[in-house]
C-alpha cells in the first residue's frame, strides 16, 4: 500500500509531536497541531480536534510564562503584545495592561476564538516591570 503525500507528512508531524513532548515544548507542539489541522482541512475533514489541541498547548505555554513572572516576584502586571496581521478579536487586546493574578486565574490569551485561520492566536504576554 502506497501512502499519500499528506499521510507521510502527518507521520513526520506525529514524530515531531513526540519529540517536542519529551522536551516540554508546548508552543512547538501547538505549531505542529495547527499544521496537522491545516492538512486535515486540505483533505476535506474537520480540523477542530487539532485546532483544540493547538489551543491547549498555547494556553499551557502562556500560563507557564505567567507562572515564571509570578515566581520572579517583580512582575505584578503584564501587557498583551499583539502581532502584525492579528485578527480583529486579538487587536482588541493590543496594549491592554492586565493584573498578573487575574491572568493566572483566567488568561486572556491565547484567544480561544481567534480568527487567524492557519495557526490560531499569536498574541503573547510581556511583563511590565516598574
N, C-alpha and C positions, 0 to 999 in steps of 0.2 A: 504494500500500500504506500503510495506516494503522498507525503504531507504537503499541504498548501503553503504558500509563502507566509501567510498570516499565522498558520499553525506553528511554523518554525520560529517565527518572531515571538509568538506567545510563549513557546517553550523557553527561549532565551530570557524573556522577561520574568518568567517564574523563577528561573535560576538566580536572576538578579535580585528578586524579592527575598529569596532565601539568604543570599549573601548579605544584603542590607539589614535583614532582621537580626543576623548574628552580630552586626555592628551597632545595633540600636539606632540606625539612621532612619528615623521616622519620616523626615522630609524627603529623603531619597525614595523611600517606599511609596510615599504619596505620588511623587512624579511618575513612578512606574505604573501605579494603579491607574492614573489618568491616561497613560499611554495605552494600557490594556483596554480602558473604556473606549478610547478612540478606535482601536482595532475592532472591537465588538460592534461599535456603531457602524463602521465601514461595511461590516458583514450583514447589516440589517437587523442585528439583535439589540436587546435592551442593555445599555451600558450602566444602568443605575447602580447595580451592585458594586462595580469597580469605582464609580464616582463616590459612592458612600464610603468605601474603604479608603480612597484617597483623602476624602474629607477627614475621616477619623485619624489618619496618620498625621495630617497637617495640624489638626487640633492637638494631638499629643505633643507634637513638636512645639507649638506655640505655648502650651501650658508648661512644658518643661522649661522653656525660656523664661516665662514669668516666675516660676519657682526659683530659678537661679538668681533673678533680680531680687526676689524676696530674701534669699539667703545672704546676698551681699550686704543687706542692711542699709544701703544708701539710696535705694530707689523706692519712692512712695507713689510715683505716677509714671505712666507710660503714654506714649503718643502713637497713634496709628499712622504708619507710613503706607501710603497708597501708591502703587506703581503707575507709571505712564501707561495709558491704554486700559486702565481698570474700568470695570463696568459701573453703571450709574449707582448701583446699590453700594458698592465699595467706595465710590467717590464721596458719598455722604459722610464717611468716616475720616476723610482727609483732615489731618491736623488735630483731630479730637484728642484732648488730654483726659486721661482716664485714671481713676484710682486703681493702684495695683491690687489692692484687696478685693475690689469689685470685679476686676478682670479674672482674678484667680477663681472666684466663685461662679462667674458667668461670663466667659470670654466672648468678646465682640468679634474676634477674628480667629480662625478663618470664617468668612461669611458663609453660612450654610447655603443660602440661595443665591450665591454669586452667579452672575450671568456670563462669566467667562467660560465659554463652551469647552475649550480644549483642556485646560489644566486647573480649573477651579480658582479659588481665591488666591491671589498672590500678595495680599497685604501682610504686613508684619508689625510687630511692636518694636519701638525703640525706647530705651529708658530716658527718663527726664531726671537729670542729676543736678541738684542745686547746692 
